[in-house]
Amino acid sequence: MKNVFLYLIIILLGVFSCSDNDEPVKNTSKLVVKLEQVSTNDGSVDVSKYDYNSENKLLKIRNGNNNIVINEVIYDDKGNLTRLIQKQDQGEISDNYEYLNSKLVKETRKGNNTVIEVIEYKYDNNSLVLKREQDVFNGGTATIREYSYEYDGNTVRRTDTSTGSYAIIKYDGKNFPFSGEESLKKVFPFSNLGNELEVKVYVNNILDHTKTNTITYDSDEYPVKIIIEEVTSSGQTWGETKNYTYNK
């Protein structure tokens, strides 16, 4: 069913404006400026809007009411995205990104400077082969999960190394929505494979649930609409439609 996370992977897949200096944004890159997510189940709508600076770097993210969701975006001297900051009434949440050889190797989420979750990535050449997730709740014992990855063209097998359950994920090989902004593209390790077309999850070698994405593309092979349908083995369903708007 639908996972609810606050990570960039969710917020980013969420009106284009000028920077705080009112500088015109260069139209050299194709950039997502708006994402509308419509729930199939209840019709609820979530909207994310993206502000860029004059160098086509993400500046802020706003919701449908133009309230700021991501207050500050920080880059290093190589142009890598290193930190996203959310300022809330109860404090500050930050997502921190580390790189090695131009590849994302670590994400750390902090709440008021306390580590909440750490995700580490390991690669073989250009392919992600292992992801290690560590959750820490209220200072308690960490929960650790590891996933290994095997490739057959644009099809990926993701295996939970502790349980043996696995998923078969098929990608389309076309442009990922954030392919036009290299620093954003880097924080999605599978963006080079394009967009998910189908995910089948198996538990004890039995199909547990299936997610199918029906994608409509523009003339540049960027997705403009993705209709998502998930069905469990017991017949429960969930779905949503994602509508992407670009600057050109």
C-alpha positions as CSV (number, residue, x, y, z in Angstrom):
1,M,0.0,0.0,0.0
2,K,1.0,3.6,-0.1
3,N,4.1,4.4,1.9
4,V,4.0,7.8,3.6
5,F,7.5,9.3,4.0
6,L,8.7,12.9,4.2
7,Y,11.9,12.2,2.2
8,L,12.9,14.1,-0.8
9,I,11.9,11.1,-2.9
10,I,8.2,11.9,-2.0
11,I,8.4,15.7,-1.8
12,L,10.2,16.1,-5.0
13,L,7.9,13.9,-7.0
14,G,5.6,17.0,-6.0
15,V,4.7,26.5,-9.6
16,F,7.5,27.4,-11.1
17,S,8.7,30.9,-10.1
18,C,11.7,33.1,-10.2
19,S,14.3,33.2,-7.5
20,D,14.0,35.5,-4.5
21,N,16.0,38.0,-6.5
22,D,13.3,37.9,-9.2
23,E,16.0,36.8,-11.7
24,P,14.6,35.1,-14.8
25,V,15.3,31.3,-14.9
26,K,17.3,30.1,-17.9
27,N,15.3,27.8,-20.1
28,T,18.2,25.6,-20.9
29,S,17.0,22.6,-18.9
30,K,13.7,20.8,-18.7
31,L,12.5,21.2,-15.1
32,V,9.5,20.0,-13.2
33,V,7.7,23.0,-11.9
34,K,4.6,21.4,-10.5
35,L,3.4,18.0,-9.4
36,E,-0.3,17.2,-8.7
37,Q,-1.0,13.9,-7.0
38,V,-4.7,12.8,-7.1
39,S,-5.8,9.8,-4.9
40,T,-7.9,7.2,-6.7
41,N,-9.4,6.1,-3.4
42,D,-10.8,9.4,-2.0
43,G,-10.0,12.0,-4.6
44,S,-7.7,14.0,-2.3
45,V,-5.2,16.2,-4.1
46,D,-1.6,17.0,-3.1
47,V,0.3,19.7,-5.0
48,S,4.0,20.5,-4.9
49,K,5.5,23.5,-6.6
50,Y,9.2,24.1,-7.3
51,D,11.2,27.3,-7.2
52,Y,14.5,27.4,-9.0
53,N,17.3,30.0,-9.2
54,S,19.0,31.5,-12.2
55,E,21.3,28.5,-12.5
56,N,18.3,26.1,-12.6
57,K,19.1,24.8,-9.1
58,L,16.2,24.0,-6.8
59,L,15.6,26.9,-4.4
60,K,12.5,26.0,-2.4
61,I,9.5,23.7,-2.6
62,R,5.9,24.9,-1.8
63,N,2.6,23.2,-1.4
64,G,-0.7,23.9,-3.2
65,N,-1.4,26.8,-0.8
66,N,2.0,28.3,-1.6
67,N,3.2,27.6,1.9
68,I,6.9,26.6,2.0
69,V,7.6,22.9,2.5
70,I,11.4,23.0,2.0
71,N,12.8,26.2,3.3
72,E,16.4,25.9,2.3
73,V,18.4,23.9,-0.2
74,I,22.2,23.7,0.2
75,Y,24.8,22.6,-2.4
76,D,28.5,22.0,-2.2
77,D,31.2,23.6,-4.4
78,K,30.7,20.9,-7.0
79,G,27.0,21.6,-7.3
80,N,25.9,18.5,-5.4
81,L,22.7,18.7,-3.3
82,T,23.9,18.3,0.3
83,R,21.0,19.4,2.5
84,L,17.3,20.0,2.5
85,I,15.8,21.9,5.5
86,Q,12.2,21.9,6.7
87,K,11.5,24.4,9.4
88,Q,8.4,23.5,11.4
89,D,6.7,24.8,14.6
90,Q,8.2,21.9,16.5
91,G,11.7,22.4,15.2
92,E,13.8,21.7,12.2
93,I,14.0,18.5,10.0
94,S,16.9,18.1,7.6
95,D,17.9,15.6,5.0
96,N,21.6,15.4,4.4
97,Y,23.3,13.8,1.4
98,E,26.9,12.6,1.0
99,Y,28.7,11.6,-2.2
100,L,31.7,9.6,-3.4
101,N,32.9,9.7,-7.0
102,S,29.8,11.7,-7.9
103,K,27.5,9.0,-6.5
104,L,25.1,9.2,-3.5
105,V,26.5,7.1,-0.8
106,K,24.7,8.2,2.4
107,E,21.5,10.0,3.4
108,T,21.0,11.1,7.0
109,R,17.7,12.5,8.3
110,K,17.8,14.6,11.5
111,G,15.2,16.1,13.7
112,N,16.5,19.0,15.7
113,N,20.0,17.7,15.1
114,T,19.1,14.2,16.3
115,V,19.6,11.4,13.8
116,I,16.3,9.7,12.9
117,E,17.3,7.6,9.9
118,V,20.4,6.7,7.9
119,I,20.5,5.1,4.5
120,E,23.8,3.9,2.9
121,Y,24.4,2.9,-0.7
122,K,27.1,0.7,-2.2
123,Y,27.8,0.4,-5.9
124,D,29.5,-1.9,-8.4
125,N,30.8,0.4,-11.1
126,N,27.7,2.5,-11.9
127,S,25.1,0.1,-10.5
128,L,23.6,0.2,-7.0
129,V,24.1,-3.3,-5.4
130,L,23.3,-2.8,-1.7
131,K,21.1,-0.4,0.3
132,R,21.3,-0.3,4.1
133,E,18.5,1.4,6.1
134,Q,18.8,2.2,9.8
135,D,15.9,3.7,11.7
136,V,16.2,5.2,15.2
137,F,13.0,6.0,17.1
138,N,13.0,8.1,20.3
139,G,16.7,7.2,20.9
140,G,15.8,3.5,21.1
141,T,17.4,0.5,19.4
142,A,17.9,0.9,15.7
143,T,16.0,-1.1,13.2
144,I,18.3,-2.2,10.3
145,R,17.2,-3.4,6.9
146,E,19.4,-4.4,3.9
147,Y,18.5,-4.8,0.3
148,S,20.6,-6.2,-2.5
149,Y,20.1,-5.5,-6.2
150,E,20.6,-7.6,-9.4
151,Y,20.1,-6.4,-12.9
152,D,18.8,-7.7,-16.2
153,G,18.7,-4.7,-18.6
154,N,16.0,-2.4,-17.3
155,T,14.7,-5.1,-14.9
156,V,15.9,-5.0,-11.3
157,R,15.5,-7.7,-8.6
158,R,15.6,-6.2,-5.1
159,T,16.0,-8.7,-2.3
160,D,15.5,-8.2,1.4
161,T,18.7,-9.9,2.7
162,S,17.2,-10.7,6.1
163,T,13.9,-12.3,5.0
164,G,14.5,-13.4,1.4
165,S,11.4,-11.6,0.2
166,Y,12.0,-9.8,-3.1
167,A,10.6,-7.5,-5.7
168,I,10.9,-7.6,-9.5
169,I,11.0,-4.0,-10.8
170,K,10.7,-3.1,-14.5
171,Y,11.8,0.4,-15.7
172,D,11.0,2.1,-19.0
173,G,14.5,3.4,-19.9
174,K,13.1,6.9,-20.7
175,N,13.6,10.2,-19.0
176,F,13.1,10.4,-15.2
177,P,11.0,13.6,-14.3
178,F,14.1,15.2,-12.7
179,S,16.6,14.2,-15.4
180,G,16.9,17.8,-16.4
181,E,18.5,18.8,-13.1
182,E,21.6,16.8,-12.5
183,S,21.9,17.5,-8.7
184,L,18.4,16.2,-8.1
185,K,18.9,13.3,-10.4
186,K,21.8,12.1,-8.3
187,V,19.7,11.5,-5.2
188,F,17.6,9.0,-7.1
189,P,19.9,6.0,-7.6
190,F,17.7,4.4,-10.3
191,S,17.0,7.5,-12.3
192,N,19.3,6.3,-15.0
193,L,16.9,3.4,-15.7
194,G,14.0,5.8,-16.1
195,N,10.5,5.3,-14.5
196,E,9.0,2.3,-12.9
197,L,6.5,0.4,-15.1
198,E,5.8,-2.5,-12.8
199,V,6.7,-3.8,-9.4
200,K,5.9,-7.3,-8.2
201,V,6.6,-8.2,-4.6
202,Y,7.1,-11.8,-3.5
203,V,7.0,-13.0,0.1
204,N,8.0,-16.7,0.7
205,N,8.1,-16.9,-3.1
206,I,4.4,-16.1,-3.3
207,L,3.2,-12.9,-5.1
208,D,2.1,-10.5,-2.3
209,H,1.2,-7.4,-4.3
210,T,1.6,-5.7,-7.7
211,K,2.0,-2.1,-8.6
212,T,1.4,-1.1,-12.2
213,N,2.3,2.4,-13.6
214,T,0.6,3.5,-16.9
215,I,2.7,6.4,-18.2
216,T,1.9,9.1,-20.7
217,Y,5.0,10.9,-22.2
218,D,5.6,14.2,-23.9
219,S,7.6,14.6,-27.1
220,D,10.8,14.6,-25.2
221,E,9.9,11.2,-23.5
222,Y,9.4,12.8,-20.1
223,P,6.4,11.5,-18.1
224,V,3.5,14.0,-17.9
225,K,1.0,11.6,-16.3
226,I,1.5,8.4,-14.3
227,I,-1.5,6.4,-13.3
228,I,-0.5,4.1,-10.4
229,E,-2.5,1.0,-9.4
230,E,-1.6,-1.3,-6.6
231,V,-3.3,-4.6,-5.8
232,T,-2.6,-7.0,-3.0
233,S,-3.0,-10.8,-3.1
234,S,-6.1,-10.3,-0.9
235,G,-7.7,-8.0,-3.4
236,Q,-7.1,-4.7,-1.6
237,T,-6.4,-1.8,-4.0
238,W,-4.8,1.7,-3.9
239,G,-4.0,4.1,-6.6
240,E,-3.2,7.7,-7.5
241,T,-2.5,9.8,-10.6
242,K,0.6,12.0,-10.8
243,N,0.4,14.9,-13.2
244,Y,3.8,16.7,-14.0
245,T,4.1,20.2,-15.4
246,Y,7.5,21.3,-16.8
247,N,8.9,24.7,-17.7
248,K,8.9,23.8,-21.4
